[in-house]
Amino acid sequence: MAPTAGPPCYCTDLTREGIPGALAAEAERLPKRRDLDVAAVQERIEEATTNPDAEYVVRLNRALFI
C-alpha cells in the first residue's frame, strides 16, 4: 500500500520497522479518514469567509489520523 496523506506514521516517532505494521493496521480506515479530511477543508473553502490555514490543517489531520 502506498502511503497517503495523514497515515499513522505522520507526526509520530515510529521506527522504520514499525511503519509497515502501523500502515497495515489502518489500511481500511485511511480512505474514509482522507475523505473526511478533504470534505472538512472543502467546506471551509466554500464558505469563502475563511480559508483554512496551516494550523487548521495540522490540527485536523492530527485529530483524524493519530
N, C-alpha and C positions, 0 to 999 in steps of 0.2 A: 504494500500500500504506500503510495506517495504521500508524504505529509501535506496537510492543508493548513491554512492559517488557523492558529489557535489550538493545535493539538496539545495534549497534556505535557509535552516536552518544552513548550514555550514558557518562559519566565519561571523555570524550575532549575533545580540543581541535579537533575538526573545524570547519571553517568552514561557513557556510550553504550555500555552493556544493558542499562535499564530502559533505554529509549524504545527498543523494539517491543518489549513487553507492555509498556505503557500505551503505545500506539495500538497494539493488537487488542488490548482490553477495551479501548474506546472506539474501535473501528466502526461499530454500528451507530454510535451516538454522534460522531463527528459531523456527518452531513446534516443532521437535524439541527445541531447547535450552530453550524455555519449558516444555515438558512435563517435561524432566529437572529443571528448577528447582523446579517445583511438586511433583514426586514427592519430591525431597530434603527440602523444607520439610515436606511432609505426613508423611514418615517420622519426622522429629524430633518433630512434634506428637503423633503416635500413640504414641510411646514413653512419653509422659506423665511422663517423668522430667526432661526438659529441653525448654523451648520455645526456638525459635531467636530469638536477639536480633538487633538491627540489624546488629551487626558480622558475625555469621554470614551474614546475608542479603547484605550488601555483598560479602563475600569470595566467596560462592557465585556471585553474579551476575557479578563480575569474572572468575572462573575460566571460567564458561560462555560469556560474551558478548564478552569482549575478546580 
